[in-house]
Amino acid sequence: MYKPKQVGKAAGANVWDAHVQKAASSPVQAREYKRSNYMLDTNNVMAKRIKDGDAVSQSYLSGMLRDRLIKYHGLDDDDFIKYGK
């Protein structure tokens, strides 16, 4: 019997192989995979969490990261009041 960690590794490898195989199956599929490439913007995620009042790391509540969220993601000082900052 597999331990959960081993099952996760085995399933992850199979899923990745299936994606690669499907993308390599035809030029149409390859273009579709390339077009749907998603990039995660952590600053955008943290800005939404701060607006919603969810838990965030202390590093986003002060310093350079806070300034970046205010400048580029539409937050203001009122959004940080609920965190005591």
PyMOL Python script that loads the backbone (N, CA, C, O; Angstrom):
from pymol import cmd

cmd.read_pdbstr("""\
ATOM      1  N   MET A   1       0.847  -1.184   0.000  1.00  0.00           N
ATOM      2  CA  MET A   1       0.000   0.000   0.000  1.00  0.00           C
ATOM      3  C   MET A   1       0.891   1.247   0.000  1.00  0.00           C
ATOM      4  O   MET A   1       1.903   1.304   0.700  1.00  0.00           O
ATOM      5  N   TYR A   2       0.496   2.238  -0.796  1.00  0.00           N
ATOM      6  CA  TYR A   2       1.249   3.477  -0.887  1.00  0.00           C
ATOM      7  C   TYR A   2       0.949   4.393   0.283  1.00  0.00           C
ATOM      8  O   TYR A   2      -0.172   4.431   0.790  1.00  0.00           O
ATOM      9  N   LYS A   3       1.940   5.112   0.694  1.00  0.00           N
ATOM     10  CA  LYS A   3       1.701   6.199   1.626  1.00  0.00           C
ATOM     11  C   LYS A   3       1.149   7.359   0.826  1.00  0.00           C
ATOM     12  O   LYS A   3       1.433   7.449  -0.368  1.00  0.00           O
ATOM     13  N   PRO A   4       0.358   8.272   1.435  1.00  0.00           N
ATOM     14  CA  PRO A   4      -0.220   9.390   0.677  1.00  0.00           C
ATOM     15  C   PRO A   4       0.811  10.214  -0.096  1.00  0.00           C
ATOM     16  O   PRO A   4       0.530  10.664  -1.207  1.00  0.00           O
ATOM     17  N   LYS A   5       1.982  10.412   0.469  1.00  0.00           N
ATOM     18  CA  LYS A   5       3.003  11.200  -0.217  1.00  0.00           C
ATOM     19  C   LYS A   5       3.428  10.508  -1.507  1.00  0.00           C
ATOM     20  O   LYS A   5       3.626  11.163  -2.531  1.00  0.00           O
ATOM     21  N   GLN A   6       3.569   9.185  -1.459  1.00  0.00           N
ATOM     22  CA  GLN A   6       3.976   8.434  -2.643  1.00  0.00           C
ATOM     23  C   GLN A   6       2.871   8.423  -3.696  1.00  0.00           C
ATOM     24  O   GLN A   6       3.155   8.481  -4.892  1.00  0.00           O
ATOM     25  N   VAL A   7       1.634   8.351  -3.267  1.00  0.00           N
ATOM     26  CA  VAL A   7       0.512   8.381  -4.199  1.00  0.00           C
ATOM     27  C   VAL A   7       0.464   9.729  -4.900  1.00  0.00           C
ATOM     28  O   VAL A   7       0.244   9.794  -6.110  1.00  0.00           O
ATOM     29  N   GLY A   8       0.669  10.804  -4.151  1.00  0.00           N
ATOM     30  CA  GLY A   8       0.658  12.129  -4.744  1.00  0.00           C
ATOM     31  C   GLY A   8       1.744  12.292  -5.787  1.00  0.00           C
ATOM     32  O   GLY A   8       1.510  12.885  -6.840  1.00  0.00           O
ATOM     33  N   LYS A   9       2.925  11.773  -5.508  1.00  0.00           N
ATOM     34  CA  LYS A   9       4.013  11.857  -6.479  1.00  0.00           C
ATOM     35  C   LYS A   9       3.679  11.053  -7.732  1.00  0.00           C
ATOM     36  O   LYS A   9       3.909  11.517  -8.849  1.00  0.00           O
ATOM     37  N   ALA A  10       3.140   9.854  -7.549  1.00  0.00           N
ATOM     38  CA  ALA A  10       2.808   9.003  -8.691  1.00  0.00           C
ATOM     39  C   ALA A  10       1.707   9.633  -9.535  1.00  0.00           C
ATOM     40  O   ALA A  10       1.786   9.631 -10.763  1.00  0.00           O
ATOM     41  N   ALA A  11       0.689  10.169  -8.884  1.00  0.00           N
ATOM     42  CA  ALA A  11      -0.406  10.798  -9.624  1.00  0.00           C
ATOM     43  C   ALA A  11       0.067  12.061 -10.311  1.00  0.00           C
ATOM     44  O   ALA A  11      -0.333  12.327 -11.445  1.00  0.00           O
ATOM     45  N   GLY A  12       0.907  12.846  -9.656  1.00  0.00           N
ATOM     46  CA  GLY A  12       1.425  14.073 -10.250  1.00  0.00           C
ATOM     47  C   GLY A  12       2.217  13.796 -11.515  1.00  0.00           C
ATOM     48  O   GLY A  12       2.090  14.518 -12.504  1.00  0.00           O
ATOM     49  N   ALA A  13       3.030  12.758 -11.485  1.00  0.00           N
ATOM     50  CA  ALA A  13       3.816  12.405 -12.666  1.00  0.00           C
ATOM     51  C   ALA A  13       2.905  11.977 -13.810  1.00  0.00           C
ATOM     52  O   ALA A  13       3.138  12.352 -14.960  1.00  0.00           O
ATOM     53  N   ASN A  14       1.869  11.196 -13.507  1.00  0.00           N
ATOM     54  CA  ASN A  14       0.946  10.741 -14.551  1.00  0.00           C
ATOM     55  C   ASN A  14       0.169  11.899 -15.152  1.00  0.00           C
ATOM     56  O   ASN A  14      -0.044  11.936 -16.364  1.00  0.00           O
ATOM     57  N   VAL A  15      -0.251  12.832 -14.335  1.00  0.00           N
ATOM     58  CA  VAL A  15      -0.994  13.991 -14.832  1.00  0.00           C
ATOM     59  C   VAL A  15      -0.100  14.834 -15.727  1.00  0.00           C
ATOM     60  O   VAL A  15      -0.522  15.277 -16.795  1.00  0.00           O
ATOM     61  N   TRP A  16       1.135  15.055 -15.290  1.00  0.00           N
ATOM     62  CA  TRP A  16       2.061  15.845 -16.102  1.00  0.00           C
ATOM     63  C   TRP A  16       2.332  15.153 -17.438  1.00  0.00           C
ATOM     64  O   TRP A  16       2.337  15.801 -18.485  1.00  0.00           O
ATOM     65  N   ASP A  17       2.554  13.847 -17.401  1.00  0.00           N
ATOM     66  CA  ASP A  17       2.794  13.102 -18.640  1.00  0.00           C
ATOM     67  C   ASP A  17       1.604  13.200 -19.580  1.00  0.00           C
ATOM     68  O   ASP A  17       1.779  13.309 -20.793  1.00  0.00           O
ATOM     69  N   ALA A  18       0.397  13.164 -19.031  1.00  0.00           N
ATOM     70  CA  ALA A  18      -0.809  13.281 -19.860  1.00  0.00           C
ATOM     71  C   ALA A  18      -0.880  14.662 -20.515  1.00  0.00           C
ATOM     72  O   ALA A  18      -1.256  14.775 -21.681  1.00  0.00           O
ATOM     73  N   HIS A  19      -0.522  15.709 -19.773  1.00  0.00           N
ATOM     74  CA  HIS A  19      -0.528  17.063 -20.352  1.00  0.00           C
ATOM     75  C   HIS A  19       0.494  17.180 -21.476  1.00  0.00           C
ATOM     76  O   HIS A  19       0.201  17.728 -22.539  1.00  0.00           O
ATOM     77  N   VAL A  20       1.683  16.667 -21.235  1.00  0.00           N
ATOM     78  CA  VAL A  20       2.735  16.736 -22.253  1.00  0.00           C
ATOM     79  C   VAL A  20       2.330  15.947 -23.486  1.00  0.00           C
ATOM     80  O   VAL A  20       2.523  16.397 -24.615  1.00  0.00           O
ATOM     81  N   GLN A  21       1.775  14.785 -23.264  1.00  0.00           N
ATOM     82  CA  GLN A  21       1.358  13.938 -24.385  1.00  0.00           C
ATOM     83  C   GLN A  21       0.244  14.606 -25.191  1.00  0.00           C
ATOM     84  O   GLN A  21       0.256  14.552 -26.420  1.00  0.00           O
ATOM     85  N   LYS A  22      -0.706  15.225 -24.521  1.00  0.00           N
ATOM     86  CA  LYS A  22      -1.796  15.894 -25.223  1.00  0.00           C
ATOM     87  C   LYS A  22      -1.285  17.107 -25.997  1.00  0.00           C
ATOM     88  O   LYS A  22      -1.700  17.337 -27.133  1.00  0.00           O
ATOM     89  N   ALA A  23      -0.386  17.883 -25.390  1.00  0.00           N
ATOM     90  CA  ALA A  23       0.155  19.057 -26.080  1.00  0.00           C
ATOM     91  C   ALA A  23       0.988  18.657 -27.284  1.00  0.00           C
ATOM     92  O   ALA A  23       1.027  19.377 -28.282  1.00  0.00           O
ATOM     93  N   ALA A  24       1.649  17.520 -27.198  1.00  0.00           N
ATOM     94  CA  ALA A  24       2.484  17.061 -28.304  1.00  0.00           C
ATOM     95  C   ALA A  24       1.694  16.330 -29.376  1.00  0.00           C
ATOM     96  O   ALA A  24       2.237  16.009 -30.433  1.00  0.00           O
ATOM     97  N   SER A  25       0.415  16.060 -29.119  1.00  0.00           N
ATOM     98  CA  SER A  25      -0.361  15.245 -30.053  1.00  0.00           C
ATOM     99  C   SER A  25      -0.695  15.967 -31.351  1.00  0.00           C
ATOM    100  O   SER A  25      -0.840  15.325 -32.391  1.00  0.00           O
ATOM    101  N   SER A  26      -0.817  17.279 -31.310  1.00  0.00           N
ATOM    102  CA  SER A  26      -1.125  18.015 -32.536  1.00  0.00           C
ATOM    103  C   SER A  26      -0.744  19.484 -32.370  1.00  0.00           C
ATOM    104  O   SER A  26      -0.665  19.979 -31.246  1.00  0.00           O
ATOM    105  N   PRO A  27      -0.510  20.178 -33.473  1.00  0.00           N
ATOM    106  CA  PRO A  27      -0.185  21.610 -33.380  1.00  0.00           C
ATOM    107  C   PRO A  27      -1.328  22.435 -32.787  1.00  0.00           C
ATOM    108  O   PRO A  27      -1.086  23.445 -32.127  1.00  0.00           O
ATOM    109  N   VAL A  28      -2.559  22.013 -33.019  1.00  0.00           N
ATOM    110  CA  VAL A  28      -3.719  22.728 -32.479  1.00  0.00           C
ATOM    111  C   VAL A  28      -3.707  22.655 -30.952  1.00  0.00           C
ATOM    112  O   VAL A  28      -3.909  23.663 -30.275  1.00  0.00           O
ATOM    113  N   GLN A  29      -3.471  21.473 -30.423  1.00  0.00           N
ATOM    114  CA  GLN A  29      -3.425  21.309 -28.967  1.00  0.00           C
ATOM    115  C   GLN A  29      -2.262  22.093 -28.366  1.00  0.00           C
ATOM    116  O   GLN A  29      -2.403  22.692 -27.299  1.00  0.00           O
ATOM    117  N   ALA A  30      -1.119  22.093 -29.041  1.00  0.00           N
ATOM    118  CA  ALA A  30       0.043  22.834 -28.544  1.00  0.00           C
ATOM    119  C   ALA A  30      -0.254  24.325 -28.485  1.00  0.00           C
ATOM    120  O   ALA A  30       0.111  24.988 -27.514  1.00  0.00           O
ATOM    121  N   ARG A  31      -0.918  24.867 -29.522  1.00  0.00           N
ATOM    122  CA  ARG A  31      -1.285  26.288 -29.514  1.00  0.00           C
ATOM    123  C   ARG A  31      -2.257  26.594 -28.386  1.00  0.00           C
ATOM    124  O   ARG A  31      -2.155  27.640 -27.746  1.00  0.00           O
ATOM    125  N   GLU A  32      -3.194  25.697 -28.140  1.00  0.00           N
ATOM    126  CA  GLU A  32      -4.180  25.905 -27.072  1.00  0.00           C
ATOM    127  C   GLU A  32      -3.501  25.941 -25.706  1.00  0.00           C
ATOM    128  O   GLU A  32      -3.819  26.795 -24.878  1.00  0.00           O
ATOM    129  N   TYR A  33      -2.580  25.032 -25.469  1.00  0.00           N
ATOM    130  CA  TYR A  33      -1.859  25.031 -24.194  1.00  0.00           C
ATOM    131  C   TYR A  33      -1.027  26.296 -24.043  1.00  0.00           C
ATOM    132  O   TYR A  33      -0.966  26.874 -22.958  1.00  0.00           O
ATOM    133  N   LYS A  34      -0.387  26.728 -25.121  1.00  0.00           N
ATOM    134  CA  LYS A  34       0.437  27.925 -25.050  1.00  0.00           C
ATOM    135  C   LYS A  34      -0.417  29.161 -24.808  1.00  0.00           C
ATOM    136  O   LYS A  34      -0.013  30.052 -24.061  1.00  0.00           O
ATOM    137  N   ARG A  35      -1.592  29.227 -25.428  1.00  0.00           N
ATOM    138  CA  ARG A  35      -2.474  30.384 -25.271  1.00  0.00           C
ATOM    139  C   ARG A  35      -3.046  30.466 -23.857  1.00  0.00           C
ATOM    140  O   ARG A  35      -3.265  31.565 -23.348  1.00  0.00           O
ATOM    141  N   SER A  36      -3.288  29.341 -23.226  1.00  0.00           N
ATOM    142  CA  SER A  36      -3.910  29.342 -21.901  1.00  0.00           C
ATOM    143  C   SER A  36      -2.884  29.383 -20.781  1.00  0.00           C
ATOM    144  O   SER A  36      -3.219  29.072 -19.637  1.00  0.00           O
ATOM    145  N   ASN A  37      -1.644  29.756 -21.076  1.00  0.00           N
ATOM    146  CA  ASN A  37      -0.602  29.833 -20.063  1.00  0.00           C
ATOM    147  C   ASN A  37      -0.993  30.876 -19.014  1.00  0.00           C
ATOM    148  O   ASN A  37      -1.251  32.031 -19.352  1.00  0.00           O
ATOM    149  N   TYR A  38      -1.036  30.474 -17.758  1.00  0.00           N
ATOM    150  CA  TYR A  38      -1.488  31.324 -16.665  1.00  0.00           C
ATOM    151  C   TYR A  38      -0.318  31.657 -15.760  1.00  0.00           C
ATOM    152  O   TYR A  38       0.429  30.768 -15.352  1.00  0.00           O
ATOM    153  N   MET A  39      -0.159  32.912 -15.451  1.00  0.00           N
ATOM    154  CA  MET A  39       0.887  33.351 -14.535  1.00  0.00           C
ATOM    155  C   MET A  39       0.230  33.862 -13.245  1.00  0.00           C
ATOM    156  O   MET A  39      -0.686  34.684 -13.295  1.00  0.00           O
ATOM    157  N   LEU A  40       0.690  33.384 -12.125  1.00  0.00           N
ATOM    158  CA  LEU A  40       0.151  33.790 -10.837  1.00  0.00           C
ATOM    159  C   LEU A  40       0.860  35.047 -10.358  1.00  0.00           C
ATOM    160  O   LEU A  40       2.084  35.061 -10.229  1.00  0.00           O
ATOM    161  N   ASP A  41       0.096  36.104 -10.093  1.00  0.00           N
ATOM    162  CA  ASP A  41       0.646  37.358  -9.572  1.00  0.00           C
ATOM    163  C   ASP A  41       0.353  37.415  -8.079  1.00  0.00           C
ATOM    164  O   ASP A  41      -0.772  37.708  -7.674  1.00  0.00           O
ATOM    165  N   THR A  42       1.365  37.134  -7.261  1.00  0.00           N
ATOM    166  CA  THR A  42       1.142  37.070  -5.817  1.00  0.00           C
ATOM    167  C   THR A  42       0.738  38.427  -5.250  1.00  0.00           C
ATOM    168  O   THR A  42      -0.036  38.492  -4.295  1.00  0.00           O
ATOM    169  N   ASN A  43       1.257  39.517  -5.833  1.00  0.00           N
ATOM    170  CA  ASN A  43       0.857  40.830  -5.338  1.00  0.00           C
ATOM    171  C   ASN A  43      -0.630  41.077  -5.567  1.00  0.00           C
ATOM    172  O   ASN A  43      -1.299  41.666  -4.718  1.00  0.00           O
ATOM    173  N   ASN A  44      -1.146  40.635  -6.698  1.00  0.00           N
ATOM    174  CA  ASN A  44      -2.564  40.783  -6.993  1.00  0.00           C
ATOM    175  C   ASN A  44      -3.407  39.949  -6.021  1.00  0.00           C
ATOM    176  O   ASN A  44      -4.452  40.397  -5.548  1.00  0.00           O
ATOM    177  N   VAL A  45      -2.943  38.749  -5.739  1.00  0.00           N
ATOM    178  CA  VAL A  45      -3.647  37.874  -4.795  1.00  0.00           C
ATOM    179  C   VAL A  45      -3.664  38.500  -3.401  1.00  0.00           C
ATOM    180  O   VAL A  45      -4.700  38.511  -2.736  1.00  0.00           O
ATOM    181  N   MET A  46      -2.512  39.021  -2.959  1.00  0.00           N
ATOM    182  CA  MET A  46      -2.431  39.627  -1.629  1.00  0.00           C
ATOM    183  C   MET A  46      -3.255  40.905  -1.538  1.00  0.00           C
ATOM    184  O   MET A  46      -3.849  41.179  -0.496  1.00  0.00           O
ATOM    185  N   ALA A  47      -3.300  41.692  -2.614  1.00  0.00           N
ATOM    186  CA  ALA A  47      -4.123  42.903  -2.606  1.00  0.00           C
ATOM    187  C   ALA A  47      -5.592  42.539  -2.430  1.00  0.00           C
ATOM    188  O   ALA A  47      -6.310  43.198  -1.678  1.00  0.00           O
ATOM    189  N   LYS A  48      -6.042  41.494  -3.120  1.00  0.00           N
ATOM    190  CA  LYS A  48      -7.437  41.061  -2.975  1.00  0.00           C
ATOM    191  C   LYS A  48      -7.698  40.557  -1.557  1.00  0.00           C
ATOM    192  O   LYS A  48      -8.754  40.827  -0.985  1.00  0.00           O
ATOM    193  N   ARG A  49      -6.739  39.825  -0.992  1.00  0.00           N
ATOM    194  CA  ARG A  49      -6.912  39.315   0.372  1.00  0.00           C
ATOM    195  C   ARG A  49      -6.975  40.459   1.383  1.00  0.00           C
ATOM    196  O   ARG A  49      -7.759  40.411   2.331  1.00  0.00           O
ATOM    197  N   ILE A  50      -6.153  41.483   1.182  1.00  0.00           N
ATOM    198  CA  ILE A  50      -6.180  42.636   2.089  1.00  0.00           C
ATOM    199  C   ILE A  50      -7.508  43.370   1.968  1.00  0.00           C
ATOM    200  O   ILE A  50      -8.083  43.772   2.980  1.00  0.00           O
ATOM    201  N   LYS A  51      -8.003  43.550   0.749  1.00  0.00           N
ATOM    202  CA  LYS A  51      -9.308  44.204   0.565  1.00  0.00           C
ATOM    203  C   LYS A  51     -10.422  43.424   1.230  1.00  0.00           C
ATOM    204  O   LYS A  51     -11.366  44.008   1.762  1.00  0.00           O
ATOM    205  N   ASP A  52     -10.313  42.077   1.200  1.00  0.00           N
ATOM    206  CA  ASP A  52     -11.346  41.226   1.800  1.00  0.00           C
ATOM    207  C   ASP A  52     -11.156  41.032   3.298  1.00  0.00           C
ATOM    208  O   ASP A  52     -12.032  40.482   3.966  1.00  0.00           O
ATOM    209  N   GLY A  53     -10.007  41.484   3.840  1.00  0.00           N
ATOM    210  CA  GLY A  53      -9.761  41.338   5.272  1.00  0.00           C
ATOM    211  C   GLY A  53      -9.246  39.967   5.667  1.00  0.00           C
ATOM    212  O   GLY A  53      -9.312  39.599   6.840  1.00  0.00           O
ATOM    213  N   ASP A  54      -8.732  39.200   4.707  1.00  0.00           N
ATOM    214  CA  ASP A  54      -8.205  37.866   4.998  1.00  0.00           C
ATOM    215  C   ASP A  54      -6.805  37.957   5.592  1.00  0.00           C
ATOM    216  O   ASP A  54      -6.182  39.019   5.587  1.00  0.00           O
ATOM    217  N   ALA A  55      -6.325  36.843   6.095  1.00  0.00           N
ATOM    218  CA  ALA A  55      -4.993  36.786   6.687  1.00  0.00           C
ATOM    219  C   ALA A  55      -3.924  36.917   5.609  1.00  0.00           C
ATOM    220  O   ALA A  55      -4.015  36.296   4.550  1.00  0.00           O
ATOM    221  N   VAL A  56      -2.908  37.734   5.890  1.00  0.00           N
ATOM    222  CA  VAL A  56      -1.770  37.914   4.983  1.00  0.00           C
ATOM    223  C   VAL A  56      -0.485  37.942   5.794  1.00  0.00           C
ATOM    224  O   VAL A  56      -0.511  38.130   7.010  1.00  0.00           O
ATOM    225  N   SER A  57       0.613  37.757   5.128  1.00  0.00           N
ATOM    226  CA  SER A  57       1.922  37.796   5.768  1.00  0.00           C
ATOM    227  C   SER A  57       2.249  39.216   6.233  1.00  0.00           C
ATOM    228  O   SER A  57       1.829  40.192   5.613  1.00  0.00           O
ATOM    229  N   GLN A  58       2.992  39.318   7.314  1.00  0.00           N
ATOM    230  CA  GLN A  58       3.398  40.623   7.846  1.00  0.00           C
ATOM    231  C   GLN A  58       4.207  41.427   6.829  1.00  0.00           C
ATOM    232  O   GLN A  58       4.171  42.657   6.839  1.00  0.00           O
ATOM    233  N   SER A  59       4.932  40.738   5.957  1.00  0.00           N
ATOM    234  CA  SER A  59       5.779  41.447   4.993  1.00  0.00           C
ATOM    235  C   SER A  59       4.968  42.276   4.002  1.00  0.00           C
ATOM    236  O   SER A  59       5.496  43.230   3.431  1.00  0.00           O
ATOM    237  N   TYR A  60       3.699  41.935   3.784  1.00  0.00           N
ATOM    238  CA  TYR A  60       2.847  42.717   2.883  1.00  0.00           C
ATOM    239  C   TYR A  60       2.191  43.903   3.587  1.00  0.00           C
ATOM    240  O   TYR A  60       1.546  44.726   2.938  1.00  0.00           O
ATOM    241  N   LEU A  61       2.348  43.997   4.896  1.00  0.00           N
ATOM    242  CA  LEU A  61       1.680  45.044   5.659  1.00  0.00           C
ATOM    243  C   LEU A  61       2.582  46.241   5.955  1.00  0.00           C
ATOM    244  O   LEU A  61       2.123  47.243   6.502  1.00  0.00           O
ATOM    245  N   SER A  62       3.850  46.141   5.599  1.00  0.00           N
ATOM    246  CA  SER A  62       4.757  47.260   5.828  1.00  0.00           C
ATOM    247  C   SER A  62       5.902  47.199   4.831  1.00  0.00           C
ATOM    248  O   SER A  62       6.153  46.166   4.210  1.00  0.00           O
ATOM    249  N   GLY A  63       6.583  48.311   4.692  1.00  0.00           N
ATOM    250  CA  GLY A  63       7.772  48.352   3.859  1.00  0.00           C
ATOM    251  C   GLY A  63       7.505  48.418   2.367  1.00  0.00           C
ATOM    252  O   GLY A  63       6.502  48.968   1.912  1.00  0.00           O
ATOM    253  N   MET A  64       8.438  47.837   1.622  1.00  0.00           N
ATOM    254  CA  MET A  64       8.417  47.920   0.172  1.00  0.00           C
ATOM    255  C   MET A  64       7.199  47.225  -0.449  1.00  0.00           C
ATOM    256  O   MET A  64       6.610  47.739  -1.400  1.00  0.00           O
ATOM    257  N   LEU A  65       6.825  46.069   0.084  1.00  0.00           N
ATOM    258  CA  LEU A  65       5.676  45.364  -0.485  1.00  0.00           C
ATOM    259  C   LEU A  65       4.377  46.135  -0.271  1.00  0.00           C
ATOM    260  O   LEU A  65       3.513  46.158  -1.147  1.00  0.00           O
ATOM    261  N   ARG A  66       4.242  46.761   0.886  1.00  0.00           N
ATOM    262  CA  ARG A  66       3.050  47.588   1.136  1.00  0.00           C
ATOM    263  C   ARG A  66       3.000  48.759   0.151  1.00  0.00           C
ATOM    264  O   ARG A  66       1.946  49.065  -0.407  1.00  0.00           O
ATOM    265  N   ASP A  67       4.143  49.407  -0.055  1.00  0.00           N
ATOM    266  CA  ASP A  67       4.195  50.523  -1.000  1.00  0.00           C
ATOM    267  C   ASP A  67       3.837  50.076  -2.412  1.00  0.00           C
ATOM    268  O   ASP A  67       3.152  50.795  -3.140  1.00  0.00           O
ATOM    269  N   ARG A  68       4.299  48.890  -2.800  1.00  0.00           N
ATOM    270  CA  ARG A  68       3.983  48.357  -4.128  1.00  0.00           C
ATOM    271  C   ARG A  68       2.477  48.072  -4.271  1.00  0.00           C
ATOM    272  O   ARG A  68       1.886  48.352  -5.314  1.00  0.00           O
ATOM    273  N   LEU A  69       1.869  47.522  -3.227  1.00  0.00           N
ATOM    274  CA  LEU A  69       0.428  47.251  -3.267  1.00  0.00           C
ATOM    275  C   LEU A  69      -0.366  48.547  -3.375  1.00  0.00           C
ATOM    276  O   LEU A  69      -1.358  48.612  -4.102  1.00  0.00           O
ATOM    277  N   ILE A  70       0.065  49.569  -2.659  1.00  0.00           N
ATOM    278  CA  ILE A  70      -0.626  50.863  -2.721  1.00  0.00           C
ATOM    279  C   ILE A  70      -0.466  51.491  -4.102  1.00  0.00           C
ATOM    280  O   ILE A  70      -1.427  52.018  -4.664  1.00  0.00           O
ATOM    281  N   LYS A  71       0.735  51.434  -4.642  1.00  0.00           N
ATOM    282  CA  LYS A  71       1.016  52.102  -5.914  1.00  0.00           C
ATOM    283  C   LYS A  71       0.373  51.392  -7.113  1.00  0.00           C
ATOM    284  O   LYS A  71      -0.193  52.052  -7.984  1.00  0.00           O
ATOM    285  N   TYR A  72       0.452  50.066  -7.167  1.00  0.00           N
ATOM    286  CA  TYR A  72       0.054  49.340  -8.377  1.00  0.00           C
ATOM    287  C   TYR A  72      -1.263  48.578  -8.283  1.00  0.00           C
ATOM    288  O   TYR A  72      -1.804  48.161  -9.307  1.00  0.00           O
ATOM    289  N   HIS A  73      -1.787  48.388  -7.079  1.00  0.00           N
ATOM    290  CA  HIS A  73      -2.968  47.536  -6.941  1.00  0.00           C
ATOM    291  C   HIS A  73      -4.167  48.231  -6.306  1.00  0.00           C
ATOM    292  O   HIS A  73      -5.126  47.573  -5.902  1.00  0.00           O
ATOM    293  N   GLY A  74      -4.116  49.551  -6.217  1.00  0.00           N
ATOM    294  CA  GLY A  74      -5.289  50.308  -5.807  1.00  0.00           C
ATOM    295  C   GLY A  74      -5.637  50.259  -4.336  1.00  0.00           C
ATOM    296  O   GLY A  74      -6.767  50.574  -3.965  1.00  0.00           O
ATOM    297  N   LEU A  75      -4.706  49.877  -3.494  1.00  0.00           N
ATOM    298  CA  LEU A  75      -4.980  49.897  -2.061  1.00  0.00           C
ATOM    299  C   LEU A  75      -4.628  51.273  -1.506  1.00  0.00           C
ATOM    300  O   LEU A  75      -3.852  52.017  -2.106  1.00  0.00           O
ATOM    301  N   ASP A  76      -5.209  51.600  -0.355  1.00  0.00           N
ATOM    302  CA  ASP A  76      -4.844  52.833   0.334  1.00  0.00           C
ATOM    303  C   ASP A  76      -4.661  52.535   1.818  1.00  0.00           C
ATOM    304  O   ASP A  76      -4.842  51.397   2.253  1.00  0.00           O
ATOM    305  N   ASP A  77      -4.308  53.541   2.583  1.00  0.00           N
ATOM    306  CA  ASP A  77      -4.027  53.334   4.008  1.00  0.00           C
ATOM    307  C   ASP A  77      -5.233  52.799   4.770  1.00  0.00           C
ATOM    308  O   ASP A  77      -5.065  52.099   5.769  1.00  0.00           O
ATOM    309  N   ASP A  78      -6.439  53.114   4.323  1.00  0.00           N
ATOM    310  CA  ASP A  78      -7.642  52.626   5.003  1.00  0.00           C
ATOM    311  C   ASP A  78      -7.749  51.100   4.941  1.00  0.00           C
ATOM    312  O   ASP A  78      -8.309  50.483   5.847  1.00  0.00           O
ATOM    313  N   ASP A  79      -7.217  50.490   3.882  1.00  0.00           N
ATOM    314  CA  ASP A  79      -7.274  49.039   3.755  1.00  0.00           C
ATOM    315  C   ASP A  79      -6.391  48.332   4.786  1.00  0.00           C
ATOM    316  O   ASP A  79      -6.634  47.172   5.118  1.00  0.00           O
ATOM    317  N   PHE A  80      -5.378  49.017   5.289  1.00  0.00           N
ATOM    318  CA  PHE A  80      -4.451  48.403   6.227  1.00  0.00           C
ATOM    319  C   PHE A  80      -4.840  48.634   7.691  1.00  0.00           C
ATOM    320  O   PHE A  80      -4.219  48.062   8.587  1.00  0.00           O
ATOM    321  N   ILE A  81      -5.856  49.460   7.946  1.00  0.00           N
ATOM    322  CA  ILE A  81      -6.270  49.768   9.323  1.00  0.00           C
ATOM    323  C   ILE A  81      -6.713  48.517  10.065  1.00  0.00           C
ATOM    324  O   ILE A  81      -6.412  48.362  11.249  1.00  0.00           O
ATOM    325  N   LYS A  82      -7.421  47.625   9.391  1.00  0.00           N
ATOM    326  CA  LYS A  82      -7.928  46.419  10.052  1.00  0.00           C
ATOM    327  C   LYS A  82      -6.805  45.482  10.508  1.00  0.00           C
ATOM    328  O   LYS A  82      -7.044  44.571  11.301  1.00  0.00           O
ATOM    329  N   TYR A  83      -5.580  45.701  10.011  1.00  0.00           N
ATOM    330  CA  TYR A  83      -4.419  44.915  10.425  1.00  0.00           C
ATOM    331  C   TYR A  83      -3.595  45.630  11.487  1.00  0.00           C
ATOM    332  O   TYR A  83      -2.565  45.113  11.920  1.00  0.00           O
ATOM    333  N   GLY A  84      -4.028  46.797  11.907  1.00  0.00           N
ATOM    334  CA  GLY A  84      -3.313  47.559  12.918  1.00  0.00           C
ATOM    335  C   GLY A  84      -2.067  48.247  12.370  1.00  0.00           C
ATOM    336  O   GLY A  84      -1.142  48.554  13.122  1.00  0.00           O
ATOM    337  N   LYS A  85      -2.043  48.481  11.094  1.00  0.00           N
ATOM    338  CA  LYS A  85      -0.872  49.118  10.469  1.00  0.00           C
ATOM    339  C   LYS A  85      -1.242  50.449   9.876  1.00  0.00           C
ATOM    340  O   LYS A  85      -0.389  51.131   9.308  1.00  0.00           O
TER     341      LYS A  85
END
""", "prot")
cmd.dss("prot")
cmd.show_as("cartoon", "prot")
cmd.util.cbc("prot")
cmd.orient("prot")
